[in-house]
Amino acid sequence: MTSQADERVLFTARRFRVERVPQPCADGSVREREVVIHPGSVVVVPMVSADAVCLVEVVRVAVGETLLELPAGTLDRDEPPLATAARELAEETGYRAGRIEPAGAFWMSPGILRERMHLFVAHDLVAGEQALEPGELIQPRVVPWQEAVAMCLDGRIFDAKSVAGILLHDARRRGTEGLAGGSQRAADPAGSAGSTATSG
């Protein structure tokens, strides 16, 4: 005998399932939606240095293309997102991180998909060997940070999680630099005035 919960499951795969979910409407009726239930995932911005990031070239069968992306992966059962980020970084790039910082989270495609992706930034990287799963075709590629940003803006990178991760981190970097510069000017207003007078 199947339960009501079992009857809602339309398909079960290794890493996700598809369920039929009721949605109340404004007119009082109820519509059914098909929703992909995913355990969640991580995406990592691996800062090889202050001015360089490690991307990965990934063969994506679903779209029939090789895409340039940030390293990413699915949460395994009860594995914490931070542990997943460290594992996926090492597996896909070979880099081990001395420090990994959380940088937010976002829904990937909330119209049909219940997948929350956690963003991390990895620092103090030590190079090592990749540990790819069978069937994975992934090639690391280190690029200057500003080139990675430019790739997001001109369409060379068009993987959504990678665009979001790179541009979010870049905005925060710029914001931090702006705050640091403002704090320095505020701490030495006389010096700033003197410099302006001298240059004039």
FENJOCOR-V247329 format. One record per pair of residues at least 4 apart in sequence whose C-alpha atoms are under 7 Angstrom apart, sorted by the first residue. I is the first residue (numbers start at 1). J is the second residue. Records with the same first field share a line. If there is no record, write none. Layout:
BEGIN
I=J  J
END
This chain:
BEGIN
2=6  7
3=7
4=8
5=9
8=19  20
9=18  19  20
10=18  19  20
11=17  18
12=16  17  18
13=17
15=38
16=36  37  38  39
17=36  37  38
18=34  35  36  37
19=34  35  36
20=32  33  34  35
21=32  33  34  35
22=30  31  32  33
23=30  31  32  33
24=28  29  30  31
25=29  30
34=112
35=112  113
36=112  113  114
37=113  114  115
38=114  115
39=75  115
40=74  75  115  116  117
41=73  74  75  116  117  118
42=72  73  74  81  84  85  117  118  119
43=70  71  72  73  85  117  118  119  120
44=70  71  72  85  89  119  120  121  122
45=70  120  121  122  165
46=53  54  121  122  123
47=52  53  54  122  123
48=52  53  54  123  125
51=144  145
52=142  143  144  145
53=142  143  144  145
54=140  141  142  143
55=68  69  70  71  140  141  142
56=68  69  70  71  138  139  140  141
57=66  67  68  69  138  139  140
58=66  67  68  137  138  139
59=65  66  67  137  138
60=64  65  66  67
61=65
68=157
69=157  159  162
70=162
71=88  89  92
72=88
73=88
75=79  81  84
79=83  84
80=84
81=85  118
82=86
83=87
84=88
85=89
86=90  97
87=91
88=92
89=93  94  95
90=94  95  96  130
91=130  131  132
92=130  131  132  138
93=130  140
94=127  128  129  130
95=125  126  127  128
96=125  126  127
97=122  123  124  125  126
98=123  124  125
99=122  123  124
100=120  121  122  123
101=120  121  122
102=119  120  121
103=119  120  121
104=118  119
105=116  117  118  119
106=116  117  118
107=115  116  117
108=115  116  117
109=113
110=114
119=165
132=136
143=147  148
144=148
145=149
146=150
147=151
148=152
149=153  166  167
150=154
151=155  156  157
152=156  157  158  163
157=163
158=163
159=163
160=164
161=165
162=166
163=167
164=168
165=169
166=170
167=171
168=172
169=173
170=174
171=175
172=176
173=177
174=178
175=179
176=180
177=181
178=182
179=183
180=184
181=185
182=186
183=187
184=188
185=189  192
188=192
189=193
190=194
191=195
192=196
193=197
194=198
195=199
196=200
END
